[in-house]
Amino acid sequence: MFKFVFIVTGIWLQSVYTKDIIGSPCTLQSSNSPGQCKLLTECKEIRDEAVLGHKPPQTCDFEGTQTVVCCPKSRQPGDISKKKCSEYSSFTKEKQLCGHNIAKRIVGGKPAGRTEFPHMAILGYKQRDSENRLWICGGSLISKQYVLTAATCTTPLTVSEPDLVLLGVTNLKDTNHRQERKIIEKVVHPEYRADAFYNDIALLKLDKPVEINSYVRPACLNTNFDIPVSQVVATGWGLTQFSGSRSEDLQKVTLDITDHQMCNSNYRNIRPLNKGISNDKHICTGSETEDRDTCQGDSGGPVQIHHNNDPKLCMYDIVGVISFGKGCAQGPSVNTRVSYYIKWIEDIVWPENTQ
């Protein structure tokens, strides 16, 4: 009788102990990455490895005949972006003053500060029978080797496809701190179609990593659908008025986030928008009281907010990619909402961190 009670008690204690282990954090020794203790039968990654005859898994404990393994922690979209944002933020000094004021009025805009938008990029298109390039579309540096832009900017224009990215300058003729990188790969979103205004987003891989400094530094990505402010900042070298002249100096403008229904009503009966403005995939911006807007040549550039809503810290979160609009300052402009595409971006830009 005593022996029976002892065995049952021992099993009960083992069961409680194991339940405490299951779900607890662990660290994968092979990669020093975070994991979670799970039954082998509930960890698909380890099961698949075992079927292929790979090395035995790292164990946390045992439950009867079942092994409790250190299972790679499932990655959530946005996890890598947040980690990288923290890494890029370390290149700035705490509360470093950017030497700028938030723009109040790239129609109705004003010149950007020299180191205000170090993630800002512009794409170069080689002209036929010439070594000169036309600098047309914008982009955002989001890692040491990738630029985020619009899919429309990767297709051949009247000149050619883009083959070069310029970073580190606000004036296009400036040679100080200028960094040029060749484009070695264009990754257009697989659901983008040239005859529709949806999924207008692409990634450009550079031939070599940029040199990070005060003039060239990746931006953060806004990973949440909700945007914590009512205004955003757009930047670009595009036209300063419809069919006007372009700016040699980087311009910035503060825009209101426009109500989705109101924006949708402005784009009715347009064939490339047969499903209307998508609240998940689009962000509309503009101004009801002043002539402030993005314009021709700004496509692909960033729509951004101050990181952690702190204008003194020289970091921005990219919330949108400038896509299309009706003229310039003639109604709300439409931007591709970055948060919808976070997983797609992360899987391409940081594949070594994906699981």
Contacts in CASP RR format, 6 or more apart in sequence:
PFRMAT RR
TARGET T0000
AUTHOR 0000-0000-0000
METHOD contacts of the structure
MODEL  1
MFKFVFIVTGIWLQSVYTKDIIGSPCTLQSSNSPGQCKLLTECKEIRDEA
VLGHKPPQTCDFEGTQTVVCCPKSRQPGDISKKKCSEYSSFTKEKQLCGH
NIAKRIVGGKPAGRTEFPHMAILGYKQRDSENRLWICGGSLISKQYVLTA
ATCTTPLTVSEPDLVLLGVTNLKDTNHRQERKIIEKVVHPEYRADAFYND
IALLKLDKPVEINSYVRPACLNTNFDIPVSQVVATGWGLTQFSGSRSEDL
QKVTLDITDHQMCNSNYRNIRPLNKGISNDKHICTGSETEDRDTCQGDSG
GPVQIHHNNDPKLCMYDIVGVISFGKGCAQGPSVNTRVSYYIKWIEDIVW
PENTQ
14 63 0 8 1.000
14 64 0 8 1.000
15 63 0 8 1.000
17 61 0 8 1.000
18 61 0 8 1.000
18 62 0 8 1.000
18 63 0 8 1.000
18 68 0 8 1.000
21 37 0 8 1.000
21 60 0 8 1.000
21 61 0 8 1.000
21 68 0 8 1.000
22 37 0 8 1.000
22 38 0 8 1.000
22 39 0 8 1.000
22 63 0 8 1.000
22 68 0 8 1.000
23 36 0 8 1.000
23 37 0 8 1.000
23 38 0 8 1.000
24 36 0 8 1.000
24 37 0 8 1.000
24 60 0 8 1.000
25 34 0 8 1.000
25 35 0 8 1.000
25 36 0 8 1.000
25 37 0 8 1.000
26 34 0 8 1.000
26 35 0 8 1.000
26 36 0 8 1.000
26 37 0 8 1.000
26 58 0 8 1.000
26 60 0 8 1.000
26 70 0 8 1.000
27 33 0 8 1.000
27 34 0 8 1.000
27 35 0 8 1.000
27 70 0 8 1.000
28 34 0 8 1.000
28 35 0 8 1.000
28 58 0 8 1.000
28 70 0 8 1.000
28 72 0 8 1.000
29 58 0 8 1.000
30 58 0 8 1.000
33 72 0 8 1.000
33 73 0 8 1.000
34 73 0 8 1.000
35 70 0 8 1.000
35 71 0 8 1.000
35 72 0 8 1.000
35 73 0 8 1.000
36 70 0 8 1.000
36 71 0 8 1.000
36 73 0 8 1.000
37 60 0 8 1.000
37 61 0 8 1.000
37 68 0 8 1.000
37 69 0 8 1.000
37 70 0 8 1.000
37 71 0 8 1.000
38 68 0 8 1.000
38 69 0 8 1.000
38 71 0 8 1.000
39 63 0 8 1.000
39 66 0 8 1.000
39 67 0 8 1.000
39 68 0 8 1.000
39 69 0 8 1.000
40 46 0 8 1.000
40 47 0 8 1.000
40 50 0 8 1.000
40 57 0 8 1.000
40 66 0 8 1.000
40 67 0 8 1.000
40 68 0 8 1.000
40 69 0 8 1.000
41 47 0 8 1.000
41 66 0 8 1.000
42 71 0 8 1.000
43 57 0 8 1.000
43 69 0 8 1.000
43 71 0 8 1.000
43 72 0 8 1.000
45 71 0 8 1.000
45 72 0 8 1.000
45 355 0 8 1.000
46 57 0 8 1.000
46 69 0 8 1.000
46 71 0 8 1.000
49 55 0 8 1.000
49 57 0 8 1.000
50 57 0 8 1.000
57 67 0 8 1.000
57 69 0 8 1.000
57 70 0 8 1.000
58 69 0 8 1.000
58 70 0 8 1.000
59 67 0 8 1.000
59 68 0 8 1.000
59 69 0 8 1.000
59 70 0 8 1.000
60 68 0 8 1.000
60 69 0 8 1.000
60 70 0 8 1.000
61 68 0 8 1.000
62 68 0 8 1.000
72 355 0 8 1.000
73 355 0 8 1.000
74 355 0 8 1.000
75 353 0 8 1.000
75 354 0 8 1.000
75 355 0 8 1.000
77 223 0 8 1.000
77 342 0 8 1.000
77 343 0 8 1.000
77 346 0 8 1.000
78 221 0 8 1.000
78 223 0 8 1.000
78 342 0 8 1.000
78 343 0 8 1.000
78 346 0 8 1.000
80 346 0 8 1.000
80 350 0 8 1.000
80 353 0 8 1.000
80 354 0 8 1.000
81 220 0 8 1.000
81 221 0 8 1.000
81 223 0 8 1.000
81 342 0 8 1.000
81 345 0 8 1.000
81 346 0 8 1.000
82 223 0 8 1.000
83 353 0 8 1.000
84 143 0 8 1.000
84 218 0 8 1.000
84 220 0 8 1.000
84 350 0 8 1.000
85 220 0 8 1.000
85 221 0 8 1.000
85 307 0 8 1.000
85 315 0 8 1.000
85 317 0 8 1.000
88 212 0 8 1.000
88 217 0 8 1.000
88 218 0 8 1.000
88 219 0 8 1.000
88 220 0 8 1.000
88 315 0 8 1.000
89 220 0 8 1.000
89 307 0 8 1.000
89 313 0 8 1.000
89 315 0 8 1.000
91 212 0 8 1.000
91 213 0 8 1.000
91 217 0 8 1.000
92 217 0 8 1.000
92 313 0 8 1.000
92 314 0 8 1.000
92 315 0 8 1.000
94 313 0 8 1.000
95 312 0 8 1.000
95 313 0 8 1.000
96 312 0 8 1.000
96 313 0 8 1.000
96 314 0 8 1.000
97 312 0 8 1.000
98 113 0 8 1.000
98 115 0 8 1.000
98 116 0 8 1.000
98 311 0 8 1.000
98 312 0 8 1.000
98 314 0 8 1.000
99 113 0 8 1.000
99 115 0 8 1.000
99 116 0 8 1.000
100 112 0 8 1.000
100 113 0 8 1.000
100 116 0 8 1.000
102 233 0 8 1.000
102 254 0 8 1.000
102 306 0 8 1.000
102 311 0 8 1.000
103 109 0 8 1.000
103 110 0 8 1.000
103 233 0 8 1.000
103 252 0 8 1.000
103 253 0 8 1.000
103 254 0 8 1.000
104 254 0 8 1.000
105 253 0 8 1.000
105 254 0 8 1.000
105 290 0 8 1.000
105 292 0 8 1.000
106 234 0 8 1.000
106 235 0 8 1.000
106 236 0 8 1.000
106 237 0 8 1.000
106 238 0 8 1.000
106 239 0 8 1.000
106 240 0 8 1.000
106 247 0 8 1.000
106 251 0 8 1.000
106 252 0 8 1.000
106 253 0 8 1.000
106 293 0 8 1.000
106 294 0 8 1.000
106 295 0 8 1.000
106 298 0 8 1.000
107 239 0 8 1.000
107 240 0 8 1.000
107 241 0 8 1.000
107 242 0 8 1.000
107 253 0 8 1.000
107 291 0 8 1.000
107 292 0 8 1.000
107 293 0 8 1.000
107 294 0 8 1.000
107 295 0 8 1.000
107 328 0 8 1.000
107 329 0 8 1.000
108 240 0 8 1.000
108 253 0 8 1.000
108 290 0 8 1.000
108 291 0 8 1.000
108 292 0 8 1.000
108 293 0 8 1.000
108 329 0 8 1.000
109 240 0 8 1.000
109 251 0 8 1.000
109 252 0 8 1.000
109 253 0 8 1.000
109 292 0 8 1.000
110 251 0 8 1.000
110 252 0 8 1.000
110 253 0 8 1.000
111 170 0 8 1.000
111 249 0 8 1.000
111 250 0 8 1.000
111 251 0 8 1.000
111 252 0 8 1.000
112 120 0 8 1.000
112 170 0 8 1.000
112 235 0 8 1.000
112 249 0 8 1.000
112 250 0 8 1.000
112 251 0 8 1.000
112 252 0 8 1.000
113 170 0 8 1.000
113 250 0 8 1.000
114 170 0 8 1.000
114 215 0 8 1.000
115 214 0 8 1.000
115 215 0 8 1.000
115 314 0 8 1.000
116 170 0 8 1.000
116 252 0 8 1.000
116 314 0 8 1.000
117 170 0 8 1.000
117 235 0 8 1.000
117 250 0 8 1.000
117 252 0 8 1.000
117 302 0 8 1.000
117 304 0 8 1.000
117 316 0 8 1.000
118 141 0 8 1.000
118 168 0 8 1.000
118 213 0 8 1.000
118 214 0 8 1.000
118 215 0 8 1.000
118 216 0 8 1.000
118 217 0 8 1.000
118 314 0 8 1.000
119 140 0 8 1.000
119 141 0 8 1.000
119 142 0 8 1.000
119 217 0 8 1.000
119 218 0 8 1.000
119 219 0 8 1.000
119 302 0 8 1.000
119 316 0 8 1.000
119 318 0 8 1.000
120 138 0 8 1.000
120 139 0 8 1.000
120 140 0 8 1.000
120 141 0 8 1.000
120 167 0 8 1.000
120 168 0 8 1.000
120 170 0 8 1.000
120 235 0 8 1.000
120 236 0 8 1.000
120 250 0 8 1.000
120 301 0 8 1.000
120 302 0 8 1.000
121 138 0 8 1.000
121 139 0 8 1.000
121 140 0 8 1.000
121 141 0 8 1.000
121 147 0 8 1.000
121 149 0 8 1.000
121 165 0 8 1.000
121 166 0 8 1.000
121 167 0 8 1.000
122 135 0 8 1.000
122 136 0 8 1.000
122 137 0 8 1.000
122 138 0 8 1.000
122 139 0 8 1.000
122 165 0 8 1.000
122 166 0 8 1.000
122 172 0 8 1.000
122 236 0 8 1.000
122 237 0 8 1.000
123 135 0 8 1.000
123 136 0 8 1.000
123 137 0 8 1.000
123 138 0 8 1.000
123 139 0 8 1.000
123 149 0 8 1.000
123 153 0 8 1.000
123 162 0 8 1.000
123 164 0 8 1.000
123 165 0 8 1.000
123 166 0 8 1.000
123 183 0 8 1.000
123 204 0 8 1.000
124 133 0 8 1.000
124 134 0 8 1.000
124 135 0 8 1.000
124 136 0 8 1.000
124 162 0 8 1.000
124 163 0 8 1.000
124 164 0 8 1.000
124 165 0 8 1.000
124 166 0 8 1.000
125 133 0 8 1.000
125 134 0 8 1.000
125 135 0 8 1.000
125 136 0 8 1.000
125 157 0 8 1.000
125 159 0 8 1.000
125 160 0 8 1.000
125 161 0 8 1.000
125 162 0 8 1.000
125 163 0 8 1.000
126 132 0 8 1.000
126 133 0 8 1.000
126 159 0 8 1.000
126 160 0 8 1.000
126 163 0 8 1.000
126 164 0 8 1.000
127 133 0 8 1.000
127 134 0 8 1.000
127 159 0 8 1.000
127 160 0 8 1.000
128 159 0 8 1.000
128 160 0 8 1.000
133 164 0 8 1.000
134 159 0 8 1.000
135 166 0 8 1.000
135 172 0 8 1.000
135 237 0 8 1.000
136 153 0 8 1.000
136 157 0 8 1.000
136 162 0 8 1.000
136 297 0 8 1.000
137 149 0 8 1.000
137 150 0 8 1.000
137 152 0 8 1.000
137 153 0 8 1.000
137 162 0 8 1.000
137 297 0 8 1.000
137 299 0 8 1.000
137 300 0 8 1.000
137 301 0 8 1.000
138 149 0 8 1.000
138 153 0 8 1.000
138 236 0 8 1.000
138 237 0 8 1.000
138 297 0 8 1.000
138 298 0 8 1.000
138 299 0 8 1.000
138 300 0 8 1.000
138 301 0 8 1.000
138 322 0 8 1.000
139 147 0 8 1.000
139 148 0 8 1.000
139 149 0 8 1.000
139 153 0 8 1.000
139 165 0 8 1.000
139 300 0 8 1.000
139 301 0 8 1.000
139 302 0 8 1.000
139 321 0 8 1.000
140 147 0 8 1.000
140 148 0 8 1.000
140 149 0 8 1.000
140 219 0 8 1.000
140 301 0 8 1.000
140 302 0 8 1.000
140 304 0 8 1.000
140 318 0 8 1.000
140 321 0 8 1.000
141 147 0 8 1.000
141 148 0 8 1.000
141 167 0 8 1.000
141 210 0 8 1.000
141 216 0 8 1.000
141 217 0 8 1.000
141 218 0 8 1.000
141 219 0 8 1.000
142 148 0 8 1.000
142 218 0 8 1.000
142 219 0 8 1.000
142 221 0 8 1.000
142 318 0 8 1.000
142 345 0 8 1.000
142 349 0 8 1.000
143 218 0 8 1.000
143 349 0 8 1.000
143 350 0 8 1.000
144 209 0 8 1.000
144 210 0 8 1.000
144 212 0 8 1.000
144 218 0 8 1.000
145 205 0 8 1.000
145 206 0 8 1.000
145 208 0 8 1.000
145 209 0 8 1.000
145 210 0 8 1.000
146 203 0 8 1.000
146 204 0 8 1.000
146 205 0 8 1.000
146 206 0 8 1.000
146 348 0 8 1.000
146 349 0 8 1.000
147 165 0 8 1.000
147 203 0 8 1.000
147 204 0 8 1.000
147 206 0 8 1.000
148 201 0 8 1.000
148 202 0 8 1.000
148 203 0 8 1.000
148 300 0 8 1.000
148 302 0 8 1.000
148 318 0 8 1.000
148 321 0 8 1.000
148 338 0 8 1.000
148 345 0 8 1.000
149 201 0 8 1.000
149 202 0 8 1.000
149 203 0 8 1.000
149 204 0 8 1.000
149 300 0 8 1.000
149 301 0 8 1.000
149 321 0 8 1.000
150 200 0 8 1.000
150 201 0 8 1.000
150 202 0 8 1.000
150 299 0 8 1.000
150 300 0 8 1.000
150 301 0 8 1.000
150 321 0 8 1.000
150 322 0 8 1.000
150 323 0 8 1.000
150 336 0 8 1.000
151 188 0 8 1.000
151 189 0 8 1.000
151 192 0 8 1.000
151 199 0 8 1.000
151 200 0 8 1.000
151 201 0 8 1.000
151 202 0 8 1.000
152 194 0 8 1.000
152 200 0 8 1.000
152 299 0 8 1.000
152 300 0 8 1.000
152 323 0 8 1.000
152 324 0 8 1.000
153 162 0 8 1.000
153 202 0 8 1.000
153 299 0 8 1.000
153 300 0 8 1.000
154 161 0 8 1.000
154 162 0 8 1.000
154 186 0 8 1.000
154 188 0 8 1.000
154 202 0 8 1.000
154 204 0 8 1.000
155 161 0 8 1.000
155 194 0 8 1.000
161 186 0 8 1.000
162 183 0 8 1.000
162 186 0 8 1.000
162 204 0 8 1.000
163 182 0 8 1.000
163 183 0 8 1.000
164 180 0 8 1.000
164 181 0 8 1.000
164 182 0 8 1.000
164 183 0 8 1.000
165 180 0 8 1.000
165 181 0 8 1.000
165 182 0 8 1.000
165 183 0 8 1.000
165 204 0 8 1.000
165 206 0 8 1.000
166 172 0 8 1.000
166 178 0 8 1.000
166 179 0 8 1.000
166 180 0 8 1.000
167 178 0 8 1.000
167 179 0 8 1.000
167 180 0 8 1.000
167 181 0 8 1.000
167 210 0 8 1.000
167 215 0 8 1.000
167 216 0 8 1.000
168 177 0 8 1.000
168 178 0 8 1.000
168 179 0 8 1.000
168 215 0 8 1.000
168 216 0 8 1.000
169 176 0 8 1.000
169 177 0 8 1.000
169 178 0 8 1.000
169 215 0 8 1.000
169 250 0 8 1.000
170 249 0 8 1.000
170 250 0 8 1.000
171 248 0 8 1.000
171 249 0 8 1.000
171 250 0 8 1.000
172 237 0 8 1.000
172 248 0 8 1.000
172 249 0 8 1.000
173 248 0 8 1.000
177 213 0 8 1.000
177 215 0 8 1.000
177 216 0 8 1.000
179 210 0 8 1.000
179 211 0 8 1.000
179 216 0 8 1.000
181 206 0 8 1.000
181 207 0 8 1.000
181 208 0 8 1.000
181 210 0 8 1.000
182 206 0 8 1.000
182 207 0 8 1.000
183 204 0 8 1.000
183 205 0 8 1.000
183 206 0 8 1.000
183 207 0 8 1.000
184 205 0 8 1.000
184 206 0 8 1.000
184 207 0 8 1.000
185 204 0 8 1.000
185 205 0 8 1.000
186 202 0 8 1.000
186 203 0 8 1.000
186 204 0 8 1.000
186 205 0 8 1.000
187 202 0 8 1.000
187 203 0 8 1.000
187 204 0 8 1.000
187 205 0 8 1.000
187 348 0 8 1.000
188 202 0 8 1.000
189 199 0 8 1.000
189 200 0 8 1.000
189 201 0 8 1.000
189 202 0 8 1.000
189 341 0 8 1.000
189 344 0 8 1.000
191 198 0 8 1.000
191 199 0 8 1.000
192 198 0 8 1.000
192 199 0 8 1.000
192 200 0 8 1.000
192 201 0 8 1.000
192 202 0 8 1.000
193 199 0 8 1.000
195 271 0 8 1.000
195 272 0 8 1.000
196 272 0 8 1.000
196 273 0 8 1.000
196 274 0 8 1.000
197 270 0 8 1.000
197 272 0 8 1.000
197 273 0 8 1.000
197 323 0 8 1.000
197 324 0 8 1.000
197 334 0 8 1.000
198 273 0 8 1.000
198 275 0 8 1.000
198 278 0 8 1.000
198 281 0 8 1.000
199 281 0 8 1.000
199 336 0 8 1.000
199 341 0 8 1.000
200 321 0 8 1.000
200 323 0 8 1.000
200 324 0 8 1.000
200 336 0 8 1.000
201 321 0 8 1.000
201 336 0 8 1.000
201 338 0 8 1.000
201 341 0 8 1.000
203 345 0 8 1.000
203 348 0 8 1.000
203 349 0 8 1.000
210 216 0 8 1.000
212 218 0 8 1.000
219 302 0 8 1.000
219 304 0 8 1.000
219 315 0 8 1.000
219 316 0 8 1.000
219 317 0 8 1.000
219 318 0 8 1.000
220 307 0 8 1.000
220 315 0 8 1.000
220 316 0 8 1.000
220 317 0 8 1.000
220 318 0 8 1.000
221 317 0 8 1.000
221 318 0 8 1.000
221 338 0 8 1.000
221 339 0 8 1.000
221 342 0 8 1.000
221 345 0 8 1.000
222 305 0 8 1.000
222 317 0 8 1.000
222 318 0 8 1.000
222 319 0 8 1.000
222 320 0 8 1.000
222 338 0 8 1.000
222 339 0 8 1.000
223 339 0 8 1.000
223 342 0 8 1.000
224 339 0 8 1.000
225 280 0 8 1.000
225 337 0 8 1.000
225 339 0 8 1.000
225 340 0 8 1.000
227 257 0 8 1.000
227 283 0 8 1.000
227 305 0 8 1.000
227 319 0 8 1.000
228 305 0 8 1.000
228 309 0 8 1.000
229 257 0 8 1.000
229 305 0 8 1.000
229 309 0 8 1.000
230 256 0 8 1.000
230 257 0 8 1.000
231 254 0 8 1.000
231 255 0 8 1.000
231 256 0 8 1.000
231 257 0 8 1.000
232 254 0 8 1.000
232 255 0 8 1.000
232 257 0 8 1.000
232 283 0 8 1.000
232 285 0 8 1.000
232 303 0 8 1.000
232 304 0 8 1.000
232 305 0 8 1.000
232 319 0 8 1.000
232 320 0 8 1.000
233 252 0 8 1.000
233 253 0 8 1.000
233 254 0 8 1.000
233 255 0 8 1.000
233 303 0 8 1.000
233 304 0 8 1.000
233 305 0 8 1.000
233 306 0 8 1.000
233 316 0 8 1.000
234 252 0 8 1.000
234 253 0 8 1.000
234 255 0 8 1.000
234 285 0 8 1.000
234 294 0 8 1.000
234 298 0 8 1.000
234 301 0 8 1.000
234 302 0 8 1.000
234 303 0 8 1.000
234 304 0 8 1.000
234 322 0 8 1.000
235 250 0 8 1.000
235 251 0 8 1.000
235 252 0 8 1.000
235 253 0 8 1.000
235 301 0 8 1.000
235 302 0 8 1.000
235 304 0 8 1.000
236 247 0 8 1.000
236 250 0 8 1.000
236 251 0 8 1.000
236 252 0 8 1.000
236 294 0 8 1.000
236 297 0 8 1.000
236 298 0 8 1.000
236 301 0 8 1.000
237 246 0 8 1.000
237 247 0 8 1.000
237 248 0 8 1.000
237 249 0 8 1.000
237 250 0 8 1.000
237 251 0 8 1.000
237 297 0 8 1.000
237 298 0 8 1.000
238 246 0 8 1.000
238 247 0 8 1.000
238 251 0 8 1.000
238 294 0 8 1.000
238 295 0 8 1.000
238 296 0 8 1.000
238 297 0 8 1.000
238 298 0 8 1.000
239 245 0 8 1.000
239 246 0 8 1.000
239 247 0 8 1.000
239 295 0 8 1.000
239 296 0 8 1.000
239 297 0 8 1.000
239 298 0 8 1.000
239 328 0 8 1.000
240 246 0 8 1.000
240 247 0 8 1.000
240 251 0 8 1.000
240 295 0 8 1.000
241 295 0 8 1.000
241 328 0 8 1.000
242 295 0 8 1.000
242 296 0 8 1.000
242 327 0 8 1.000
242 328 0 8 1.000
242 329 0 8 1.000
242 330 0 8 1.000
243 296 0 8 1.000
246 297 0 8 1.000
253 292 0 8 1.000
253 293 0 8 1.000
253 294 0 8 1.000
254 292 0 8 1.000
255 285 0 8 1.000
255 286 0 8 1.000
255 287 0 8 1.000
255 292 0 8 1.000
255 293 0 8 1.000
255 294 0 8 1.000
255 303 0 8 1.000
255 333 0 8 1.000
256 285 0 8 1.000
256 286 0 8 1.000
256 287 0 8 1.000
256 288 0 8 1.000
257 283 0 8 1.000
257 284 0 8 1.000
257 285 0 8 1.000
258 284 0 8 1.000
258 285 0 8 1.000
258 286 0 8 1.000
258 332 0 8 1.000
259 284 0 8 1.000
260 277 0 8 1.000
260 279 0 8 1.000
260 284 0 8 1.000
262 284 0 8 1.000
262 332 0 8 1.000
263 277 0 8 1.000
263 282 0 8 1.000
263 284 0 8 1.000
263 332 0 8 1.000
263 334 0 8 1.000
264 276 0 8 1.000
264 277 0 8 1.000
266 326 0 8 1.000
266 331 0 8 1.000
266 332 0 8 1.000
267 273 0 8 1.000
267 276 0 8 1.000
267 277 0 8 1.000
267 326 0 8 1.000
267 334 0 8 1.000
268 276 0 8 1.000
270 276 0 8 1.000
277 284 0 8 1.000
277 334 0 8 1.000
280 337 0 8 1.000
280 340 0 8 1.000
281 336 0 8 1.000
281 337 0 8 1.000
281 340 0 8 1.000
282 323 0 8 1.000
282 334 0 8 1.000
282 335 0 8 1.000
282 336 0 8 1.000
282 337 0 8 1.000
283 303 0 8 1.000
283 319 0 8 1.000
283 320 0 8 1.000
283 334 0 8 1.000
283 335 0 8 1.000
283 336 0 8 1.000
283 337 0 8 1.000
284 332 0 8 1.000
284 333 0 8 1.000
284 334 0 8 1.000
284 335 0 8 1.000
285 293 0 8 1.000
285 294 0 8 1.000
285 303 0 8 1.000
285 332 0 8 1.000
285 333 0 8 1.000
285 335 0 8 1.000
286 292 0 8 1.000
286 293 0 8 1.000
286 329 0 8 1.000
286 331 0 8 1.000
286 332 0 8 1.000
286 333 0 8 1.000
287 293 0 8 1.000
287 329 0 8 1.000
291 329 0 8 1.000
292 329 0 8 1.000
293 328 0 8 1.000
293 329 0 8 1.000
293 330 0 8 1.000
293 331 0 8 1.000
293 333 0 8 1.000
294 322 0 8 1.000
294 328 0 8 1.000
294 333 0 8 1.000
295 327 0 8 1.000
295 328 0 8 1.000
295 329 0 8 1.000
296 327 0 8 1.000
296 328 0 8 1.000
298 322 0 8 1.000
299 322 0 8 1.000
299 323 0 8 1.000
299 324 0 8 1.000
300 321 0 8 1.000
300 322 0 8 1.000
300 323 0 8 1.000
301 321 0 8 1.000
301 322 0 8 1.000
302 316 0 8 1.000
302 318 0 8 1.000
302 320 0 8 1.000
302 321 0 8 1.000
302 322 0 8 1.000
303 318 0 8 1.000
303 319 0 8 1.000
303 320 0 8 1.000
303 321 0 8 1.000
303 322 0 8 1.000
303 335 0 8 1.000
304 316 0 8 1.000
304 317 0 8 1.000
304 318 0 8 1.000
304 319 0 8 1.000
304 320 0 8 1.000
305 316 0 8 1.000
305 317 0 8 1.000
305 319 0 8 1.000
306 313 0 8 1.000
306 315 0 8 1.000
306 316 0 8 1.000
306 317 0 8 1.000
307 313 0 8 1.000
307 315 0 8 1.000
307 316 0 8 1.000
307 317 0 8 1.000
308 315 0 8 1.000
318 338 0 8 1.000
319 335 0 8 1.000
319 337 0 8 1.000
319 338 0 8 1.000
319 339 0 8 1.000
320 335 0 8 1.000
320 336 0 8 1.000
320 337 0 8 1.000
320 338 0 8 1.000
321 335 0 8 1.000
321 336 0 8 1.000
321 338 0 8 1.000
322 333 0 8 1.000
322 335 0 8 1.000
323 333 0 8 1.000
323 334 0 8 1.000
323 335 0 8 1.000
323 336 0 8 1.000
324 333 0 8 1.000
324 334 0 8 1.000
325 331 0 8 1.000
325 332 0 8 1.000
325 333 0 8 1.000
325 334 0 8 1.000
338 345 0 8 1.000
346 353 0 8 1.000
346 354 0 8 1.000
347 354 0 8 1.000
END
